[in-house]
Amino acid sequence: MFFPTKNGFTLFELLVSIAIFAIIAAIAMPYFQQQMAQQEIKTTIAKLINANQASKNLALLHHTNIVICPSKLLTQCEPAQWNSGFIVFTDFNKNRTLDEDEKILHSEALDLQYGTLNWKGTLNIPSITFLAISGLPNGSNGGFYYCSTTGLPHQKLNLSRMGHTRLENISSC
């Protein structure tokens, strides 16, 4: 009499495989979250550096003020919404708000999960303005503060009066 061989796992083999997978996942999860937090810091800083450099160039190119401001919905400036994203727009009337005749040149959604982002400038204005005549952020020098909630070092992206950026680790936010 011939008995066909059955391919598959026994209940015991399946339970042992699931237990081993659960142990490996439990060990790997903290490292994965730390890697994701480090990646969020890197991409956020890179997006801010690119936006600042592009805004400086666009101010000179278009001969108009260019503003970077926080925005949750990426349609209007909304103070204290840097964690959600920001917009870059032309500011013809120099009022630092997006009006109907002004165009959004770039928008960037951030949706930060492992830290918070804030801007602190010299004039206590929640936006950065690059001037039409020089392309410089005159009166808008300050810094972007990325405060990590995962124990990684906090970062500050300094914006000088000449429009140059410099990254530094800070001890507290």
Secondary structure, DSSP 8 states (H G I E B T S, - for coil): -------S--HHHHHHHHHHHHHHHHHHHHHHHHHHHHHHHHHHHHHHHHHHHHHHHHHHHHTSEEEEEE-SSSSS--TT-TTTEEEEEEETTSSSS--TTS-EEEEEE---SSEEEEEEETT--SSEEE-TTT---TT--EEEEEEESSSS-EEEEEE-TTS-EEEEEES--
